Amino acid sequence: MQVVNIHEAKTNFSKLIKEALSGDEIIIAKGGKPLIRLTPYKDELPPRKGGQLKGMMKISKDFDAPLPDNVLKQFYN
C-alpha cells in the first residue's frame, strides 16, 4: 500500500495509475488523512437471469412432507 498526498498525486498521476493497474494499492491523502483509493476500473457484471435449469429438474409433489420418525431421530438424538 502506498500513501501519497494530493500534490504528489497530481505530479505523478500517470505513474500512480500504472502502479494501480499492476496491483498496487494507492491511497491519496490530504493532511495525512486518507481520502481516495486509486483502483483499476472493472466492468460491472451483467444482470443475472433465472430459468437456465427450467425443465431439467423435477420436484416431487411431497418434497415438503414431514420426514419419517426414523430420520427425525437421527437429527434430534
N, CA, C and O atoms as a Tinker XYZ file with bonds, in Angstrom:
   308  protein
     1  N      0.853000   -1.176000    0.000000    73     2
     2  CA     0.000000    0.000000    0.000000    64     1     3
     3  C      0.898000    1.237000    0.000000    63     2     4     5
     4  O      1.875000    1.323000    0.744000    81     3
     5  N      0.545000    2.161000   -0.830000    73     3     6
     6  CA     1.317000    3.398000   -0.957000    64     5     7
     7  C      0.398000    4.576000   -0.657000    63     6     8     9
     8  O     -0.670000    4.708000   -1.255000    81     7
     9  N      0.820000    5.430000    0.270000    73     7    10
    10  CA     0.034000    6.616000    0.612000    64     9    11
    11  C      0.772000    7.836000    0.077000    63    10    12    13
    12  O      1.952000    8.035000    0.364000    81    11
    13  N      0.066000    8.654000   -0.707000    73    11    14
    14  CA     0.663000    9.864000   -1.269000    64    13    15
    15  C     -0.250000   11.045000   -0.982000    63    14    16    17
    16  O     -1.466000   10.884000   -0.872000    81    15
    17  N      0.333000   12.232000   -0.862000    73    15    18
    18  CA    -0.504000   13.414000   -0.665000    64    17    19
    19  C     -1.009000   13.913000   -2.018000    63    18    20    21
    20  O     -0.547000   13.468000   -3.068000    81    19
    21  N     -1.945000   14.823000   -1.977000    73    19    22
    22  CA    -2.599000   15.298000   -3.204000    64    21    23
    23  C     -1.596000   15.917000   -4.171000    63    22    24    25
    24  O     -1.659000   15.655000   -5.372000    81    23
    25  N     -0.675000   16.731000   -3.668000    73    23    26
    26  CA     0.305000   17.380000   -4.550000    64    25    27
    27  C      1.154000   16.331000   -5.266000    63    26    28    29
    28  O      1.376000   16.425000   -6.473000    81    27
    29  N      1.626000   15.331000   -4.519000    73    27    30
    30  CA     2.433000   14.268000   -5.120000    64    29    31
    31  C      1.603000   13.462000   -6.126000    63    30    32    33
    32  O      2.120000   13.035000   -7.158000    81    31
    33  N      0.324000   13.258000   -5.824000    73    31    34
    34  CA    -0.547000   12.515000   -6.737000    64    33    35
    35  C     -0.728000   13.282000   -8.049000    63    34    36    37
    36  O     -0.718000   12.681000   -9.123000    81    35
    37  N     -0.893000   14.607000   -7.966000    73    35    38
    38  CA    -1.045000   15.399000   -9.187000    64    37    39
    39  C      0.238000   15.365000  -10.015000    63    38    40    41
    40  O      0.193000   15.287000  -11.243000    81    39
    41  N      1.373000   15.422000   -9.338000    73    39    42
    42  CA     2.658000   15.431000  -10.032000    64    41    43
    43  C      2.949000   14.091000  -10.697000    63    42    44    45
    44  O      3.500000   14.058000  -11.798000    81    43
    45  N      2.590000   12.992000  -10.050000    73    43    46
    46  CA     2.949000   11.654000  -10.527000    64    45    47
    47  C      1.729000   10.822000  -10.907000    63    46    48    49
    48  O      1.734000    9.602000  -10.742000    81    47
    49  N      0.691000   11.471000  -11.411000    73    47    50
    50  CA    -0.571000   10.771000  -11.655000    64    49    51
    51  C     -0.418000    9.588000  -12.608000    63    50    52    53
    52  O     -0.929000    8.504000  -12.326000    81    51
    53  N      0.271000    9.775000  -13.721000    73    51    54
    54  CA     0.449000    8.689000  -14.696000    64    53    55
    55  C      1.179000    7.508000  -14.067000    63    54    56    57
    56  O      0.808000    6.355000  -14.284000    81    55
    57  N      2.205000    7.798000  -13.296000    73    55    58
    58  CA     2.966000    6.732000  -12.622000    64    57    59
    59  C      2.078000    5.992000  -11.627000    63    58    60    61
    60  O      2.139000    4.765000  -11.538000    81    59
    61  N      1.258000    6.721000  -10.882000    73    59    62
    62  CA     0.371000    6.095000   -9.900000    64    61    63
    63  C     -0.686000    5.220000  -10.581000    63    62    64    65
    64  O     -1.060000    4.171000  -10.057000    81    63
    65  N     -1.160000    5.653000  -11.741000    73    63    66
    66  CA    -2.126000    4.846000  -12.484000    64    65    67
    67  C     -1.486000    3.524000  -12.901000    63    66    68    69
    68  O     -2.103000    2.468000  -12.757000    81    67
    69  N     -0.259000    3.571000  -13.414000    73    67    70
    70  CA     0.439000    2.344000  -13.803000    64    69    71
    71  C      0.613000    1.415000  -12.613000    63    70    72    73
    72  O      0.438000    0.203000  -12.739000    81    71
    73  N      0.954000    1.972000  -11.466000    73    71    74
    74  CA     1.143000    1.156000  -10.267000    64    73    75
    75  C     -0.178000    0.523000   -9.823000    63    74    76    77
    76  O     -0.209000   -0.645000   -9.433000    81    75
    77  N     -1.255000    1.285000   -9.881000    73    75    78
    78  CA    -2.564000    0.748000   -9.501000    64    77    79
    79  C     -2.982000   -0.364000  -10.461000    63    78    80    81
    80  O     -3.536000   -1.377000  -10.033000    81    79
    81  N     -2.719000   -0.182000  -11.753000    73    79    82
    82  CA    -3.065000   -1.207000  -12.741000    64    81    83
    83  C     -2.247000   -2.476000  -12.555000    63    82    84    85
    84  O     -2.692000   -3.563000  -12.922000    81    83
    85  N     -1.049000   -2.343000  -11.985000    73    83    86
    86  CA    -0.212000   -3.521000  -11.757000    64    85    87
    87  C     -0.550000   -4.214000  -10.439000    63    86    88    89
    88  O      0.059000   -5.228000  -10.099000    81    87
    89  N     -1.520000   -3.672000   -9.692000    73    87    90
    90  CA    -1.972000   -4.348000   -8.476000    64    89    91
    91  C     -1.628000   -3.638000   -7.179000    63    90    92    93
    92  O     -2.082000   -4.064000   -6.117000    81    91
    93  N     -0.846000   -2.575000   -7.228000    73    91    94
    94  CA    -0.523000   -1.843000   -6.006000    64    93    95
    95  C     -1.733000   -1.054000   -5.522000    63    94    96    97
    96  O     -2.527000   -0.556000   -6.320000    81    95
    97  N     -1.860000   -0.949000   -4.212000    73    95    98
    98  CA    -2.938000   -0.144000   -3.636000    64    97    99
    99  C     -2.398000    1.267000   -3.417000    63    98   100   101
   100  O     -1.385000    1.456000   -2.743000    81    99
   101  N     -3.077000    2.243000   -3.987000    73    99   102
   102  CA    -2.658000    3.643000   -3.895000    64   101   103
   103  C     -3.726000    4.403000   -3.114000    63   102   104   105
   104  O     -4.901000    4.392000   -3.480000    81   103
   105  N     -3.309000    5.056000   -2.043000    73   103   106
   106  CA    -4.198000    5.884000   -1.232000    64   105   107
   107  C     -3.743000    7.329000   -1.373000    63   106   108   109
   108  O     -2.568000    7.639000   -1.177000    81   107
   109  N     -4.674000    8.209000   -1.713000    73   107   110
   110  CA    -4.368000    9.642000   -1.811000    64   109   111
   111  C     -4.900000   10.302000   -0.548000    63   110   112   113
   112  O     -6.062000   10.128000   -0.179000    81   111
   113  N     -4.031000   11.059000    0.105000    73   111   114
   114  CA    -4.367000   11.658000    1.396000    64   113   115
   115  C     -4.253000   13.172000    1.331000    63   114   116   117
   116  O     -3.572000   13.737000    0.475000    81   115
   117  N     -4.946000   13.804000    2.269000    73   115   118
   118  CA    -4.846000   15.261000    2.433000    64   117   119
   119  C     -4.642000   15.518000    3.913000    63   118   120   121
   120  O     -5.441000   15.094000    4.748000    81   119
   121  N     -3.568000   16.212000    4.225000    73   119   122
   122  CA    -3.265000   16.483000    5.623000    64   121   123
   123  C     -3.033000   15.205000    6.435000    63   122   124   125
   124  O     -3.299000   15.162000    7.636000    81   123
   125  N     -2.535000   14.175000    5.764000    73   123   126
   126  CA    -2.259000   12.918000    6.443000    64   125   127
   127  C     -3.468000   12.012000    6.616000    63   126   128   129
   128  O     -3.344000   10.908000    7.147000    81   127
   129  N     -4.647000   12.471000    6.170000    73   127   130
   130  CA    -5.862000   11.661000    6.299000    64   129   131
   131  C     -6.217000   11.063000    4.939000    63   130   132   133
   132  O     -6.321000   11.792000    3.952000    81   131
   133  N     -6.403000    9.744000    4.877000    73   131   134
   134  CA    -6.757000    9.105000    3.603000    64   133   135
   135  C     -8.090000    9.621000    3.071000    63   134   136   137
   136  O     -9.060000    9.756000    3.816000    81   135
   137  N     -8.123000    9.911000    1.761000    73   135   138
   138  CA    -9.341000   10.408000    1.120000    64   137   139
   139  C     -9.846000    9.480000    0.019000    63   138   140   141
   140  O    -11.039000    9.193000   -0.071000    81   139
   141  N     -8.921000    9.018000   -0.813000    73   139   142
   142  CA    -9.291000    8.318000   -2.036000    64   141   143
   143  C     -8.427000    7.068000   -2.189000    63   142   144   145
   144  O     -7.236000    7.078000   -1.876000    81   143
   145  N     -9.053000    5.985000   -2.680000    73   143   146
   146  CA    -8.299000    4.784000   -3.054000    64   145   147
   147  C     -8.303000    4.700000   -4.574000    63   146   148   149
   148  O     -9.366000    4.702000   -5.195000    81   147
   149  N     -7.126000    4.627000   -5.170000    73   147   150
   150  CA    -6.995000    4.543000   -6.617000    64   149   151
   151  C     -6.948000    3.066000   -6.999000    63   150   152   153
   152  O     -6.013000    2.351000   -6.638000    81   151
   153  N     -7.966000    2.618000   -7.733000    73   151   154
   154  CA    -8.058000    1.210000   -8.133000    64   153   155
   155  C     -8.433000    1.123000   -9.598000    63   154   156   157
   156  O     -9.021000    2.057000  -10.143000    81   155
   157  N     -8.100000    0.006000  -10.250000    73   155   158
   158  CA    -8.484000   -0.167000  -11.653000    64   157   159
   159  C     -9.994000   -0.290000  -11.794000    63   158   160   161
   160  O    -10.670000   -0.790000  -10.895000    81   159
   161  N    -10.516000    0.163000  -12.918000    73   159   162
   162  CA   -11.932000    0.059000  -13.221000    64   161   163
   163  C    -12.232000   -1.370000  -13.640000    63   162   164   165
   164  O    -11.474000   -1.969000  -14.403000    81   163
   165  N    -13.334000   -1.916000  -13.146000    73   163   166
   166  CA   -13.773000   -3.254000  -13.551000    64   165   167
   167  C    -15.188000   -3.132000  -14.098000    63   166   168   169
   168  O    -16.046000   -2.483000  -13.501000    81   167
   169  N    -15.415000   -3.767000  -15.241000    73   167   170
   170  CA   -16.763000   -3.763000  -15.809000    64   169   171
   171  C    -17.735000   -4.417000  -14.841000    63   170   172   173
   172  O    -17.394000   -5.374000  -14.145000    81   171
   173  N    -18.940000   -3.891000  -14.807000    73   171   174
   174  CA   -19.965000   -4.484000  -13.961000    64   173   175
   175  C    -20.425000   -5.795000  -14.580000    63   174   176   177
   176  O    -20.455000   -5.942000  -15.801000    81   175
   177  N    -20.777000   -6.730000  -13.733000    73   175   178
   178  CA   -21.294000   -7.999000  -14.230000    64   177   179
   179  C    -22.689000   -7.794000  -14.801000    63   178   180   181
   180  O    -23.456000   -6.980000  -14.288000    81   179
   181  N    -23.022000   -8.523000  -15.856000    73   179   182
   182  CA   -24.378000   -8.389000  -16.402000    64   181   183
   183  C    -25.400000   -8.913000  -15.391000    63   182   184   185
   184  O    -25.072000   -9.769000  -14.570000    81   183
   185  N    -26.623000   -8.412000  -15.443000    73   183   186
   186  CA   -27.654000   -8.874000  -14.507000    64   185   187
   187  C    -27.868000  -10.377000  -14.660000    63   186   188   189
   188  O    -27.816000  -10.922000  -15.763000    81   187
   189  N    -28.108000  -11.026000  -13.535000    73   187   190
   190  CA   -28.341000  -12.466000  -13.559000    64   189   191
   191  C    -29.738000  -12.756000  -14.103000    63   190   192   193
   192  O    -30.686000  -12.009000  -13.858000    81   191
   193  N    -29.839000  -13.845000  -14.837000    73   191   194
   194  CA   -31.118000  -14.271000  -15.382000    64   193   195
   195  C    -31.459000  -15.629000  -14.786000    63   194   196   197
   196  O    -30.575000  -16.461000  -14.586000    81   195
   197  N    -32.708000  -15.849000  -14.509000    73   195   198
   198  CA   -33.143000  -17.134000  -13.989000    64   197   199
   199  C    -33.690000  -18.007000  -15.095000    63   198   200   201
   200  O    -33.860000  -17.565000  -16.231000    81   199
   201  N    -33.960000  -19.235000  -14.754000    73   199   202
   202  CA   -34.624000  -20.135000  -15.673000    64   201   203
   203  C    -33.715000  -21.005000  -16.511000    63   202   204   205
   204  O    -34.200000  -21.702000  -17.402000    81   203
   205  N    -32.398000  -20.995000  -16.258000    73   203   206
   206  CA   -31.496000  -21.804000  -17.066000    64   205   207
   207  C    -31.749000  -23.301000  -16.880000    63   206   208   209
   208  O    -31.482000  -24.084000  -17.792000    81   207
   209  N    -32.256000  -23.710000  -15.723000    73   207   210
   210  CA   -32.488000  -25.131000  -15.458000    64   209   211
   211  C    -33.939000  -25.541000  -15.668000    63   210   212   213
   212  O    -34.325000  -26.654000  -15.312000    81   211
   213  N    -34.734000  -24.667000  -16.233000    73   211   214
   214  CA   -36.148000  -24.963000  -16.430000    64   213   215
   215  C    -36.307000  -26.232000  -17.279000    63   214   216   217
   216  O    -35.716000  -26.361000  -18.352000    81   215
   217  N    -37.114000  -27.152000  -16.771000    73   215   218
   218  CA   -37.358000  -28.403000  -17.464000    64   217   219
   219  C    -36.310000  -29.470000  -17.226000    63   218   220   221
   220  O    -36.472000  -30.601000  -17.683000    81   219
   221  N    -35.232000  -29.134000  -16.517000    73   219   222
   222  CA   -34.160000  -30.092000  -16.271000    64   221   223
   223  C    -34.279000  -30.763000  -14.908000    63   222   224   225
   224  O    -33.578000  -31.739000  -14.639000    81   223
   225  N    -35.147000  -30.260000  -14.052000    73   223   226
   226  CA   -35.289000  -30.800000  -12.709000    64   225   227
   227  C    -36.755000  -31.116000  -12.449000    63   226   228   229
   228  O    -37.660000  -30.466000  -12.972000    81   227
   229  N    -36.954000  -32.127000  -11.631000    73   227   230
   230  CA   -38.316000  -32.481000  -11.257000    64   229   231
   231  C    -38.377000  -32.536000   -9.736000    63   230   232   233
   232  O    -37.570000  -33.211000   -9.097000    81   231
   233  N    -39.331000  -31.829000   -9.171000    73   231   234
   234  CA   -39.516000  -31.803000   -7.727000    64   233   235
   235  C    -40.772000  -32.591000   -7.407000    63   234   236   237
   236  O    -41.843000  -32.337000   -7.958000    81   235
   237  N    -40.625000  -33.544000   -6.514000    73   235   238
   238  CA   -41.741000  -34.393000   -6.121000    64   237   239
   239  C    -42.825000  -33.557000   -5.459000    63   238   240   241
   240  O    -42.527000  -32.559000   -4.803000    81   239
   241  N    -44.077000  -33.957000   -5.626000    73   239   242
   242  CA   -45.184000  -33.206000   -5.024000    64   241   243
   243  C    -45.143000  -33.257000   -3.505000    63   242   244   245
   244  O    -45.685000  -32.368000   -2.849000    81   243
   245  N    -44.512000  -34.278000   -2.929000    73   243   246
   246  CA   -44.453000  -34.381000   -1.469000    64   245   247
   247  C    -43.073000  -33.984000   -0.927000    63   246   248   249
   248  O    -42.667000  -34.466000    0.130000    81   247
   249  N    -42.351000  -33.111000   -1.640000    73   247   250
   250  CA   -40.998000  -32.745000   -1.204000    64   249   251
   251  C    -40.985000  -32.083000    0.172000    63   250   252   253
   252  O    -39.972000  -32.143000    0.869000    81   251
   253  N    -42.071000  -31.462000    0.571000    73   251   254
   254  CA   -42.110000  -30.795000    1.867000    64   253   255
   255  C    -42.925000  -31.581000    2.899000    63   254   256   257
   256  O    -43.327000  -31.029000    3.923000    81   255
   257  N    -43.166000  -32.851000    2.634000    73   255   258
   258  CA   -43.899000  -33.694000    3.580000    64   257   259
   259  C    -43.021000  -33.944000    4.803000    63   258   260   261
   260  O    -41.795000  -33.911000    4.698000    81   259
   261  N    -43.630000  -34.193000    5.955000    73   259   262
   262  CA   -42.844000  -34.472000    7.164000    64   261   263
   263  C    -41.947000  -35.693000    6.957000    63   262   264   265
   264  O    -42.311000  -36.641000    6.261000    81   263
   265  N    -40.772000  -35.648000    7.576000    73   263   266
   266  CA   -39.836000  -36.761000    7.481000    64   265   267
   267  C    -40.310000  -37.929000    8.336000    63   266   268   269
   268  O    -41.007000  -37.722000    9.330000    81   267
   269  N    -39.944000  -39.145000    7.967000    73   267   270
   270  CA   -40.307000  -40.301000    8.786000    64   269   271
   271  C    -39.623000  -40.220000   10.154000    63   270   272   273
   272  O    -38.579000  -39.583000   10.292000    81   271
   273  N    -40.211000  -40.862000   11.154000    73   271   274
   274  CA   -39.690000  -40.803000   12.522000    64   273   275
   275  C    -38.246000  -41.284000   12.616000    63   274   276   277
   276  O    -37.450000  -40.696000   13.348000    81   275
   277  N    -37.889000  -42.356000   11.879000    73   275   278
   278  CA   -36.515000  -42.864000   11.979000    64   277   279
   279  C    -35.491000  -41.840000   11.466000    63   278   280   281
   280  O    -34.365000  -41.810000   11.962000    81   279
   281  N    -35.850000  -41.013000   10.498000    73   279   282
   282  CA   -34.951000  -39.968000   10.009000    64   281   283
   283  C    -34.903000  -38.806000   11.001000    63   282   284   285
   284  O    -33.828000  -38.264000   11.256000    81   283
   285  N    -36.045000  -38.414000   11.563000    73   283   286
   286  CA   -36.068000  -37.331000   12.547000    64   285   287
   287  C    -35.221000  -37.663000   13.763000    63   286   288   289
   288  O    -34.566000  -36.780000   14.318000    81   287
   289  N    -35.225000  -38.922000   14.187000    73   287   290
   290  CA   -34.432000  -39.340000   15.349000    64   289   291
   291  C    -32.946000  -39.103000   15.115000    63   290   292   293
   292  O    -32.212000  -38.811000   16.058000    81   291
   293  N    -32.493000  -39.225000   13.867000    73   291   294
   294  CA   -31.080000  -39.002000   13.568000    64   293   295
   295  C    -30.693000  -37.527000   13.779000    63   294   296   297
   296  O    -29.541000  -37.226000   14.091000    81   295
   297  N    -31.639000  -36.633000   13.611000    73   295   298
   298  CA   -31.363000  -35.204000   13.811000    64   297   299
   299  C    -31.465000  -34.795000   15.281000    63   298   300   301
   300  O    -30.728000  -33.915000   15.725000    81   299
   301  N    -32.353000  -35.411000   16.031000    73   299   302
   302  CA   -32.652000  -34.938000   17.379000    64   301   303
   303  C    -32.197000  -35.896000   18.464000    63   302   304   305
   304  O    -32.693000  -35.791000   19.586000    81   303
   305  N    -31.307000  -36.801000   18.209000    73   303   306
   306  CA   -30.795000  -37.699000   19.251000    64   305   307
   307  C    -29.774000  -37.032000   20.095000    63   306   308
   308  O    -29.240000  -37.645000   21.019000    81   307
